[in-house]
């Protein structure tokens, strides 16, 4: 239920749940983080180009 409510709130800003997590993470770090730090936070690895 909480996930549904959060998704609905993010939809009004055209953000995905993952995007909101990144924004919260950046907010906790003074607005700056490397791509590698964000990957570690999200527990993902990006390969190739990101557009």
Secondary structure, 3 states (H helix, E strand, C coil): CHHHHHHHHHHCCCCCHHHHHHHHHHHHCCCCCCHHHHHHHHCCCCCCCCC
